[in-house]
């Protein structure tokens, strides 16, 4: 059995279609460029808000710790923090502490300052428990 048909033009057509397809994909990728990850300033603001919220609800975070620490309770944080490592979360919290945007407060009637809150927040007003 011999094939007498010339496939040259068909192959060229397939290649041209494929090139057009690749060009379309390139345009789609350029037009729908992925959103850049949030910058550190945004992350610090979000973390500060989460710390203030949990302190106001009498469920404050600690800087570290398995059960009450930021990493141990990261499921209560905004979605952008879910995949963060312990080291990254604690580094962000340390920056907030160093800048004075977040403070450590003692529990009601205790002396050890370990609970995170914002200055002037619920814990500093003695509203825990």
N, C-alpha and C positions, 0 to 999 in steps of 0.2 A: 504494500500500500504506500503510495507516494502522496505527499501533500504538495499540491501545486500552487496553493494560495500564498501570496506574498504578505507576510505579517508585519513588515516594516512600518507602514503608516499606522497600524493599530497600536504598535508598541510606542511609537512617538506620541500618539494620542493619549495613551495611558500615562506616559511620563509627564505630559503637559497637564493632565488632570491632577496627577499627584502633586506637581509643583504648585498648582493653584490651591489645592487642598492645604498644603504646608503654609502657603502665604496667608490663607484664611485663619489658620491656627495661630500664626504669628500675630496677626492683627487682633485676634480675640484675646490673646495673652497680654498684648500691650494695652488694650482698652480696659481690660479687667485686671489690672495689676493688683497683686495682693496688697492688703492694707499693711502698712509698716507696723511692727510691734510697738506697743506703747513705750514712750520714753520714760526715763527714771522719774522725772518730775510728776508725771501722771500716776505712775505706780506708787510713789510716796503719798500722793494725795489720796488715792484709793485706799491704801493701807491705813492711813490716819483716820479716814472716815469709818472704816470697818472696826478699828480699835475703839473709837468713840461710841459707835453704835452698840457694840457688845458690852462695854462698860456701863452704858446707860440702861441696858437690860439686865444688869446685875450678873452678867456672865462674861467678865473680862478675860482677856488673854493674858498669859505670862509670856515673857520674852522667849523662854525655852521651857522644855518640859514635855513629857510624853503625852499627858492627858490634856493639860490646859495651855500648852504652848502654841505658838502660831503654827508651827509645822504639824503638830498633833491634831489641831482643829482647822486645818487649811480648807476643809470642805465647807466651812462657814465663811470663808473669804470670797471675794469676787472671783469670777471664773478665770481671769488672767493669772491668778496666783496658784491655781490647782496643780500645775505641772512644775512649780518651783521646787528646788531642793531646799533642805533645811538651812543650808549655808546661805543661800540667796535670800530667803525670807528673813533670817536673823540679821543679815547685813543691811537690808532695807530698814528693819526695825531699829537697828543700832544707829543708823544715820538719822532717823527721826528722833531718837533719844538724844543724840549728840547735838542736834539742832534745837532741842527744846520743844519740838512740836508734839512730842509724846513724853510722858513721865511715868515713873514707877511709883505706885502707891501701896501702902499696907492695907491688909484686910481690916475690917472693923474690929477694933480692940487688939490688933496685932502690931508688931513693930517691924517685921521684915517687909521691905518694899519690894514687891514682885509683880503686882498686878499692873497692867498697862492701861493708861487712860490719857486723855488730853488735858492740858492745863485748864483748870476750872471745870473739869468734867465731874461726872457723878461720884467717882471715888474721892476726889478732893473735897467734895461737899459732904462726905460721910454718909452717902446713901446706900452703901452696900449692906445688904441683909436687912 
